[in-house]
Amino acid sequence: MLDMLAIGAAILAFGHIAVLIVVITMEAISEWFKARGRIKAQNAQAIAFTLADRIKNKQYAEVSGVFGRAQSNASTRIVQGIFDQRTGRILDARALASSREPSAQVVQTHSAGAGLVVYS
């Protein structure tokens, strides 16, 4: 099973992740995954996930090496990616940061998953 430590380690090894400053909604998250559907189609071990560093200033996980000084005051910071369970590597990822209110569904799903959400 996927856990925050494995994801965190894989994110650190992934390298530079561009940080987008956007309003964070489930629609924005879903669209990014849909645009990368070929990855899942080619790799049955690929899992789509989001890992919240923090949402509405509630700290979930420490996501090291992703968010810089410019995003330090963002109330919501999430890493979205595709993780290969077999190799333990991140196949694609992006970071989302915003000081604007995230959608209620983003707050709810991440709260229920203690910061980690796996998408099927």
N, C-alpha and C positions, 0 to 999 in steps of 0.2 A: 504494500500500500504506500501511496505517496505521502510524505510528511514534510513539514516545514524545513527541517534541517537539510534534507536531501535537496529540496528546491533552492534553499539559501546557498548551499555550497555550489550547486550548478549555476546559479545566477552569478556568483563571484567568478567562476571559471569562464563564463560566457564572454566576458570582455565588455567593451563599451556598449551601453544601451542608451539610445537617445531618449530624452525625457520630453514628453508632450505636455503642454499646459492646456488642458481641455476640461469641459464639464464632463464629469464621469457618469455615464449612464450604462445600463445593461445593453441598450441598443448599440452604443459605440463599442462596447466590449464584444458583442455578438458579431458585428460587422467585420471587425478585425479578424476574428476566428474564421468567419465564412470566407474571407479573402485568402486565407491560408489552408483551405480545405484539402488541397492537394497533398499537404504534408501528412495529414491523418490518413488519406486514401493510400499513400505509399508506405506508411509505417503503422502497423497495427499496435505497436507499443507506444505510440505518441499519445500523450494526454494533454488536453488543454486545461490551463489553470489560471487563476489570479491569486496573488498573494498580497494581502494588505500590510503595508508598513504601518499605516494609520488611516483611520477614516473618521472624519469629523473630530479630529484631535484625540481619538481613542487609539492608543498604541496597541498593535497586535503582534508584529514581528519586527525585529531589527533586520532590515534589508541593507546590508553593507555594500558600499562601493557603487551604488546606483544614483542616489539622489545627492546633488551638490548643494552648495551654499545658496544658489538661486531658489531652490525648492525647500529650503529648511523651514520656512514659515508656512508652507502649504498645509492646509488642515487635512487634506486627503492625499495619500501617496500609495499607489498600487503598482505592482509589477504584473504584467500579463504575458503569458508565454505558452510555449509548447515544449513539453518535457518528454524525452525518450526514456522510458522505464528500463529498457534493456541496457543502455549505455550510461545512464545517469547524467546525460547532457541536455542542455537547453538547445532546441533546434531553431527557435526564433523567439524574440521577446521584445517588449517595449515597456517603458515606464510611463505612468500617468500621474500627473500632479495637478492639484487644483485647490484653490482657496474658496471656490464656489461650492455650494451645497450639492453633494452627489445625489443621485436618484435614491428614493426610498428603497427600491429593490436592491441596489448595490449595498446599502447599509444593512438591510435585512439578511441577504445571503452571506455576506462576510461575517456578520455577527453570529449567525447560526453555525458557520464553519470555523469559528475561532480565528478568522482572518484568511483561511485557505479555502478556496472554492475550486472544485474539479468539475469540468463540464463534459457532458457526454456527446 
